[in-house]
């Protein structure tokens, strides 16, 4: 009786061991595949996020330059208006309103809080320069491009730094 029992037990134990080995192997393979899919998804999300951010960083940089040019043209027109009695620069004013509105609308899409704050600071400085309020000590309009130089440089430097940071992460 023992002669046929030992081979049967050996066969059953061998089959169980093979089943356990295959089961563990399948689980490992499934885990590796799941991890690979999750890594691919994370990479795709990161890629979409970077593309979104790059697009809006470049767009806001261009809008800031356009707003600065529009403000300069408006300031020149207002100077001509105040000094020489020329007509109010309606076209420059409309262009300025459009440009600052576009900056305001697009700045909300910036993902970096630091960049968004710098752009908002610049936009507010431009709005203050545009408002043509009088200084308390005189009647000179509050339009100083020197006042805008610092915020403009800071906003553009932060935008450029973030773009470089994104591209450096892709290497």
C-alpha positions in Angstrom: 0.0 0.0 0.0 2.8 2.4 0.8 4.4 1.8 -2.6 1.7 3.6 -4.5 1.0 6.3 -1.8 4.4 7.9 -1.9 4.3 8.6 -5.7 0.8 9.9 -5.3 1.7 12.3 -2.5 4.8 13.4 -4.5 2.7 14.0 -7.6 0.1 16.0 -5.6 2.8 18.1 -3.8 4.6 18.7 -7.1 1.4 19.8 -8.7 0.6 22.1 -5.8 4.1 23.5 -5.9 3.8 24.1 -9.7 0.4 25.8 -9.2 1.8 28.0 -6.4 4.8 29.0 -8.5 2.7 29.8 -11.5 0.2 31.7 -9.4 3.0 33.8 -7.8 4.5 34.4 -11.2 1.2 35.5 -12.7 0.7 37.9 -9.8 4.2 39.4 -10.2 3.6 39.8 -13.9 0.2 41.4 -13.3 1.8 43.8 -10.7 4.6 44.7 -13.1 2.1 45.4 -15.9 -0.1 47.4 -13.6 2.9 49.4 -12.4 4.0 50.0 -16.0 0.5 51.2 -17.0 0.4 53.6 -14.0 3.9 54.9 -14.9 2.7 55.5 -18.5 -0.4 57.3 -17.3 1.6 59.4 -14.9 4.0 60.3 -17.7 1.2 61.2 -20.0 -0.5 63.4 -17.4 2.9 65.1 -16.7 3.4 65.6 -20.4 -0.1 67.1 -20.9 0.5 69.3 -17.8 3.8 70.5 -19.1 2.4 71.2 -22.6 -0.5 73.1 -21.0 1.9 75.1 -18.8 4.4 75.9 -21.6 1.6 77.0 -23.9 0.2 79.5 -21.4 3.6 80.7 -20.2 4.6 81.6 -23.7 1.2 83.1 -24.4 1.2 85.3 -21.3 4.8 86.4 -22.1 3.6 87.6 -25.5 0.5 89.2 -24.0 2.6 91.1 -21.5 4.9 92.4 -24.2 1.8 93.5 -26.2 0.3 95.1 -23.2 3.5 97.0 -22.5 3.7 98.2 -26.1 0.0 99.3 -25.9 0.7 101.2 -22.6 3.6 102.9 -24.2 1.5 104.0 -27.2 -1.2 105.1 -24.9 1.2 107.1 -22.7 2.6 108.8 -25.8 -0.9 109.6 -27.0 -1.9 111.0 -23.6 1.3 113.1 -23.5 0.4 114.5 -26.9 -3.2 115.1 -25.7 -2.2 116.9 -22.5 0.7 118.9 -23.9 -0.6 119.8 -27.3 -4.3 119.4 -26.9 -4.5 116.7 -29.4 -7.5 114.2 -29.4 -7.7 111.5 -26.8 -5.9 108.4 -28.1 -9.0 106.2 -28.3 -7.4 103.6 -30.5 -4.4 103.2 -28.2 -6.8 103.1 -25.2 -8.9 100.4 -26.8 -5.8 98.4 -27.6 -4.5 98.8 -24.0 -7.8 97.7 -22.5 -7.9 94.7 -24.8 -4.3 93.7 -24.0 -4.6 94.1 -20.2 -7.9 92.2 -20.3 -6.2 89.4 -22.2 -3.4 89.3 -19.6 -5.9 89.1 -16.8 -7.9 86.3 -18.5 -4.8 84.2 -19.3 -2.9 84.7 -16.1 -5.4 82.5 -14.3 -4.1 79.5 -16.4 -0.6 79.9 -15.0 0.1 76.9 -12.8 3.0 78.4 -10.9 1.8 80.6 -8.0 5.0 82.6 -8.1 4.8 83.4 -11.8 1.0 84.1 -11.5 1.7 86.6 -8.6 4.4 88.4 -10.6 2.2 88.7 -13.6 -0.7 90.0 -11.5 1.7 92.5 -9.8 2.8 93.7 -13.3 -0.7 93.9 -14.5 -1.8 96.0 -11.5 1.2 98.3 -12.0 0.2 98.7 -15.6 -3.4 99.5 -14.6 -2.1 102.1 -12.1 0.1 103.6 -14.8 -2.9 103.6 -17.2 -5.2 105.2 -14.7 -3.5 108.6 -15.1 -4.1 109.6 -11.5 -2.3 112.8 -10.4 0.6 112.5 -8.0 0.0 114.3 -4.7 3.0 116.6 -5.2 2.3 117.7 -8.6 0.2 117.5 -11.7 2.4 115.0 -13.6 0.5 111.9 -14.8 1.4 108.6 -13.0 2.9 106.9 -16.1 6.4 106.0 -15.4 7.9 103.2 -17.4 10.7 103.1 -14.8 8.0 102.1 -12.3 7.1 99.2 -14.6 10.7 98.1 -15.3 11.1 96.0 -12.1 7.8 94.2 -12.3 8.2 93.6 -16.0 11.7 92.1 -15.7 10.6 90.0 -12.7 7.6 88.6 -14.6 9.6 87.8 -17.7 12.4 86.3 -15.7 10.1 84.0 -13.7 8.3 83.0 -17.0 11.7 82.2 -18.6 12.9 80.4 -15.5 9.8 78.2 -15.4 10.1 77.4 -19.1 13.8 76.4 -18.7 12.8 74.3 -15.6 10.2 72.4 -17.6 12.5 71.7 -20.5 15.4 70.7 -18.1 13.1 68.1 -16.6 12.5 66.6 -20.0 16.1 65.7 -20.6 
